Amino acid sequence: MPAAPASPNPTPPADPLPEATADPIGAPAPASEPVEAPAAGKSAAPVEGPSSPTVILEV
């Protein structure tokens, strides 16, 4: 008998949980993309950064 009410109880909270998780996951996802791009650019900047931008600017 107690198992029946226990099932419906965890079910409602489970719905809002995935929604809340989707929000935070969505935010960090886009933030990670831009963060990775700048990170790679900074690493390559000291190696080929000055050469690439200089050539592009001159062209």
N, C-alpha and C positions, 0 to 999 in steps of 0.2 A: 504493500500500500504506500509506504513512504517513498518508495522508488519512483512512483508515478509523479508526485509533486516535485521531486528532486530533479527529474529530467527537464520539465518545463522551466524550472527556475534557471538552471545554467544555460538554457537555450536563449532566452532573451538577452542576457549579458553577453553571450557569445556574439550576437549580431553587432552590437555597438562596438565591441572590442575590435573586430576585423575592420570596421569603418575607421576607428581612431587610428589603428595601425596603418591603414592605407594612407591616411593623411600624412603622417610623419614620414612614411617611406617615400611618398611622392615628393615631398619637399627635399629631403636629402638626395634623392636620385638626381634631380636637375642640378642641385648644388655640386654634387660629385662630378658631374660632367665638366662644368666650367672650371672646377678646381683642378681636375686632371689636365685640362688643356693648358692652363697657365703654368702648372707645375712642369709639364713637359717642355713648354716654351722657355721657361727659365733655365732648365737644364741645358737645352740646346742653344740658348742665347749665348752663353759664354763660349760655346764651341763653334757654332756657325751663325749665331744670332747676328753679330755685327756684319758679317759678310752678306748674309741673305738680305737683310733690310737695306743695307747700303746699295747693293746691286739693284734691288727693286726700286729704291728711291731714284737712283741715277737713270734707270730705264724710264 
